[in-house]
Amino acid sequence: MVVGDFAEQIDLVVIGGGPGGYTAAIRAGQLGIKTILIDEQTNLGGTCLNEGCIPSKALLHAAEVIELSNEAATFGLQFQRPQIDINKLRSWKDGIIDKLAQGVAGLCKSNQVQVIKGQARFLNEQSILVSSDAGTSQIQFKQAIVASGSSIVKLPSLLKNPKDSNSKRILDSRSALQLQEIPTSLLVVGGGYIGLELGTVYAALGSAVTIVEMTDGLLPGVDRDLVKPLANHLSTTFKNIFLNSKVSNLEDVGDGIACEIIVEQAAAKKEKFDYVLVSVGRKPNTSDLGLETTMIELDKSGFIKIDQFCRTNNKKIFAIGDASGQPMLAHRAMRQGQVVAEVIAGLPSAFDNIVIPAVVYTEPEIAWCGVTDIEVKEKGLKVDIAKFPWSASGRAMTLANTNGLTKIIYDPDTMLIKGMGIVGPRAGDLIPEGVMAIEAGLTLTDLANTIHPHPGLAETIGEAAQTALHRQGRRSKQS
């Protein structure tokens, strides 16, 4: 069965309706490019909107409110333990998703983007086959964008019995956000940002959370100066944090999940938890798109190789978002989507951004951009580092939350800002100043001379810059 009439060649086909895909399609529509957007889900928005960024941040806000009410006792405000209506909380979270999805659909419609619900697969470098509940259709295109996103990495090797792969008690980042109930105990396998964010939510709602991370620290690859305040806080929030540890032999025993935990190569301990959340990363969705018919090249991790214009080695086809490499972040995908639409329209555009910020929405939040302390050590870069502890911030004191740090990495010769890291409340809202500083080629003096509102958390950026300038001044006098 053939659905629709696509005899006319379409200017642009976008495969995937996530942040990158819908941004590209909408921008293309604005530029007068005849565009079709294909996505398998009923709601546009991809993993970020429907199963990731948005629902997790909604639940993290609820967790923050609970935590703030608990901490208010330190300055004389006593609150009773909140009564949690799990159904209403879930409904509120789902309502946010629905409103945003409707907004994306509305923007597509107003910009003449045709949306098709179905699965797309390349037949060759100029046509795709779309399969849906209504049948199949073949679409000819002049150019295409692969924005197919990523999916959850599963580890069947953790299971004692393969039959438990469908156990409702073994969660992933998608099912954990459904919030079916609040478990008494929860094991989180993986100390990355997804595991810590969801662990934070469940701990605030009343679960006894245990984290098992196979490396020697939480958030592997993130600056240790930034992780330390978070780790200290989580040590009081979570029941247990096991580092250099592994989980094996997960088994659904009816009233919970039995498992073995090996802590720092010691003898395995048998434990039982109400639920287990396995959160060990994501992989690009590039294996079932028919890419082999287009001669598109993949790297060893399955990411599509692209240039600064997000073109693949097939010049008719572009790739953006999680399918095109690290970091797998929605805001990277959105910027790429805008760039590709403009390149196709013949505008002077390129994905030439110097830095891509990253945020972990725990309590406290962690955010960073540019060069990191870990990168400095690995590459032996010639830089200096300035730090300003939030224990000296007036605004942090008034918030009764001084568990933070602002860190600036700069070139001691040119004084150019090379990196910034922040840990503390609303770090994600503060880090754009660092992004702008690096993109615009600002110096330490520029940050120090910028007037920041007082009292404010952003002051810590100026203070860190001032601290570094004073130190540089002393060095100049000594030399």
N, C-alpha and C positions, 0 to 999 in steps of 0.2 A: 504493500500500500504506500502510495506517495502522498504526503501531506503538503499542501500549498504548492504554489507555482513559483519556482526560483529560476526560471529560464534566463532571466536577466542576471548578468554577473553583478554580485554585490561588491561595493567598494571595500568593505571591511567586515570581517567576522571576528568576534572576540569570544574565545572559549574560556568560560569561567566568570561568574558574577560576584566574585569577592571584591575587596577594596581596590585592588589593581584593575580588575576587569571592568567594574562598573564606572570607575573614574575614567578609564580610557574610552569606554563607549560614550559616556556623557560628553566628554571633551570633544570627541570626534563628531558627535552630533552637533555640538555648538559650532564646529568649524565647517559644517555643511557636508560631512562625509556620510554617505549612506551606510548605516551600520546595523548589524545583527549581533545581539548578545545571546549566547547560549549557556544555560546553566542547568544542572541536574536538580537543584533544590527548588522547592515551591517559593521560598523567600530568597530574594537576592541578598547579597551581603557576605556570602561565604562563611568560612569557619569563624572569622573574627566577629562578625555581627551575631551569628546564630548560635555558635558553640564555643566561643573563646573570649576575645577581648571584652566585649560589651557585657555579656552575662556575668563573667567573673568579676568585673569591676563593680557591677551593681551589688553583688553579694559581698565584695570586699568593703564596700561602703557600709553595709549593714554591720559587718564585723567591726569596722572602725567605730561606729556609734556605740556598740556594746563595750568595746575596750575603753573608749573615752569615759563612759559612764562608770566603769570600774575604777579608773584612775582618778576620777574626780574627788575621791575620798582624801587624796593627798592635800587638797586645798579646801577641805571642809564641806564638800557636797556629798551627801549620801543618797544613793539610789538603790532601790530594790533590784534584784536580779530580773532582767526583762522576761516577760512571758512571750515566747516565740510562737507565732502562728505560721507554721511552715508552709501551709497552703497559700496564705496571703502573701508571704515573702516570695514564693515561687511565681505567683500570679503577677506580682509587681515586676519581677525580673523579666518575665515573658512579655509583659506589656511594653516594656522598653524596647525589646527586640522587635515586636510587631510594628511599633510606631516608626522606628528607624528604617525597617524594611519597606514600609509603605512609602516613606520619604524617598528612598532610593528608586523604587518603582515609578514614583511620580516624576522624578527628575529624568528618568529614561524616557518616559512618555512625552514629557514636555519638550524634550530635545530630539524627538523623532527617532529614538532608538527602538528597533523591534526586538522584543524579548521572546525567546523560545525556550520552553522547559524541555530538556532532553539531554542525552549524552552524545557528545561529538567525537568523531574519529576521522582522522585524515585518510582520504583515499589516495591522494597524491598532492603535489605542491600547489594545486589550484582548486581543489574541491574537498569537501568533507561530507560525511554521512552523519545525519542526526537521527538518533533513535529515541522514541518517546512512547508513551502509552497509546498514542493515536496511530503509531506506525513509524515509518522512516521517510526521510526526505534528503535529497542531495542538493548541496548548496555550492555554487561556483563563486569564487572570491578573487578579488585582485590582490588583497593583502589580508593577513591574519595575525592575531595576537593570541599567544598561549598564556593564559592566566589561570591555569588549572589548580594552583594552590598546593597544599600538602595534606598529609594524613598522619594519623597517630602511629607511632612505631609500637608494634606488639612483640612481646617476648614469650612465645609459647614454651620456651625452655624453663621458665619459672614454674610451670605447672607440674604437679605430680601426676595428674591424670589429664589427658587431652580433652576429655569430656567437660572439664571445668572451664573451657574457653568461653562458654556461654553463661557462666555463673553470674547471677545478678549481684553477687557480693564482691565480685572483682570488677572494679571501676576503672575507667580511663577518664581523661580530661573532659570528654563529652558527657558521659553518663553521670559523672560526679556533679556536674552543673544542673542536672535534673532535680537534685535535692529532694529525693523521694522520702527520706527520713534522716534524723540526726542520730548517727550511730554512737553507741557508748564508747567504742574504741575504733580507731582507724589507723591502719598502717599505710604510710606513703612510701612507695619505692621510687627513690630519685629525689635528690636535693637541689634540683634546678628550679627555675623561676615558677614553672607551672605547679610543681609539687608544693613549693613553699606558699604560693598564693592560695591554692585550694586548701592546704593544711591550715593556713591562717583562718580561713572562713569557717571550717568545721570546728577548729579549736574554740573560736569565739562563740559558736552556737552551742558548745557544750561537750564536744567529743574529746576524748583523751587521745591525742595524736602522737604517733611515733614515726620519726623520719629515719630511713635507712639510705645512706649515700655511700657509694663505693669508693669515692676519692677521699682525700684528707680534709676536705672543707666543703661547706655549703656553697652553692652557686659557683661551680668550677669555671675558671676562666675570668671571673670578675675580680677587680681590685680588692685585695685583702683588707686594705684600710676601710673600704666601704662596707665590706661584708661583716667586719667585726662588730659594729654596733647592732646590726640586725641579728647576728648569731647570739650575742649576749641577751637580746630581748627574747628571741625565740626559745632560748634555754629555760626561760620562766613560763613561756606560753605553751610549749609542747611538753608532753610527758617524757619523751625520750628522743634524743638525737644520736644516732649511731653513725660514726664516720669510719672510713676504711672497712666497710661492712657490706655483706651481701645477703640476699633473700633467696630461698630456694624451696622447692616442694610445696608450693601453694596448693591447698586442697579444700574444697567446699565440704564441710562436715555437717551441713544442715543448719546449725545455729551459728555458724561463723566460718572463718577461713583459718585453717591450721597452716602453719608454715615453720620453716627453720631459718633462724637468723645467725649468721656467722659474723661476730664482731671482732675485727682486727685479727683475723686468722686463729681465733680461739675456737674451742669446741662449739659446734652448733647448738643453739638454744631453741627448744620447741616453744612456740607461742601460738595464741589464738586471738583473732580480732573479729569484730563484727563485720568490717569491710576492709578491703585492701584497694588502694588506688595506685595503679602502675602508671608512672609518669616519667618516661625515659627519652622523650624527644619526638620529633616529627621527620617525615621523609617526603620528598617532592612527588607530586602526582604526575609522573611522566612515562609510566610504563605501559599504559593502555590507551594511548592516543593515536596510534598509527604513525608515530614520528619517523619510523623507519622508512616510510614511503616518501618522506620529504628530504631525506639526507641530512636532517638536523643532527648536530653533534651533542652528545651528553658527556659530562665529566664522569669520573669514577664513582661519584656519589649519586649519580642520576640527575644532576642539575643540567639544565639546558645552557650551553655556552652562548654568551652574548657579548656585544661590543658596547661602547659608550652610548650608542643610540638604541640599545636593547634589541638590536638586530641579531638574528641567528646567522649561521653561515649560509642559510637560504635567505636571500635578501627580500623575499616576499613575506617572510614570516618573522614576527617579533616574539619575545618572551619577557614576561615581567613577574614580579612577586616571588612567592616561595619556589615556584618551578624554576626560577632563574638563578638561584644561589642564596648564599648567606649575606647579611642576616635576614632571617625569615620574619620580617616585621611588616605590619600593615602599612605604616607610613612610608616605608621604602617602596612598597608596591604602588601606593597611590601616586607618589612622585613619578615613578616609572611610567605609570599609565598616562599621566599628563604629558610627559615627554614624548612617548610613542605617538600619541594622537597628533601632536604638533609636528613631529617629524614626517608623519604620513601626509599631513596637510602642506608640507613644504616650508614650514616655519623653522627659523634657526633655533633649535632646541637640542639639548643633550643631557644625559644623566651624568653630570659632571660634579655633583655635590661632593664636597670634601669629607663630610662626616655624616653619619646617621646615628641619631641619639637612641639610647636604649633605656628602658625603665622597668624596674621590678616593683610591682604595686603591693608590696608587703607593708607591714608597720614595724619600723619605719621604711619609707620608700627608698629605693636606690636608683640613681640615674647617672648616666655618664655619656660622654661623647669624645671623639677624637682619640688621641694616643692615651693608652692606659699605663698604669704602673707596671703591669705584667709585661706589656709590649716593650716598655723601656728596658726592663731587665733582660728580656730575651734577645733584643736586638742591640743592646749596648748603646742606646741613643744618648746623645749629649743634651740633657735637659736639667732643669731645676724644678723643684716642687714646693709649692706653698700650701699650707693647711691652716684652716681656721676652725677651731672646735666650737660647736654650738653651745657648749657650756658657758661661753662668753657672749652669747647673743641675747640681747634684752628681749627680743620678740620670742625666741625659743623659751626663755624663762617664763614669760607671761602665758605661754601655752602649756606650761608644766611638762615640756618635752625637750630636754636638752641633749637627747641621745642622737647627736648628729655631727656631721663634719662636711666642710666644703674644701675641695682640693683642686688646685690649679697646676697644670703642668705647662711649662713655658721654656722657650729657647733662651738661654742666658746671654747669648750674643745679640740677638735681634729683639728680644723681649716679646716675640710673637707668642700668642696663646696656641698651644698644641693639643691640649686636652683639658677636660674638666670632669670631676666626679663629685656627686653630692649624695649624702645619705641623711635622711630626716624627713619630717612631715612635708608633703607636697614637693618632694624633690623633682618629680616629673614635670611640675609646673615651673620650676626654676631653671632647669637645664637648657631651655632654648636660648638663654643669654649666652651660655657657653657655645652653643651651636652657631649663633650669629657672630660671636667674636672670632671663631675659627674661620667661618666662611668669608667674613669681611676682612680678614687679615688684621684684626685689632691686636694691640699690645697690652702688656700688663698695665702700663700707664693709662691707656684708654679705659680699662675697667676700673682702676683706682680713682680716676677723675670723674667717672659717671656718678651722678647723684642718685643714690638709692633711697627709697622712702624709709623713714625712721618712725617707729621701730618696725622692721620687716625682716623676713628671712632672707630676702635678696641682698640685704646688707652684708651677709656673710661672704658674698662673692667679692664685693668691694674691699672688705676687710682682709680677705685672703690676699688680694692683689696688693694692698697697702703693706701687708706684712712682708711680702716678697720684695717690694721696692725698697723698704727700709733695710732689708738684709743685703740687697744688691748695693745699696748706698754704702753700707759698712764695708763691703768687699772692695768697692772702688777706692775707698779711703785707705784701706789696708794695702792695696796694690800700688 
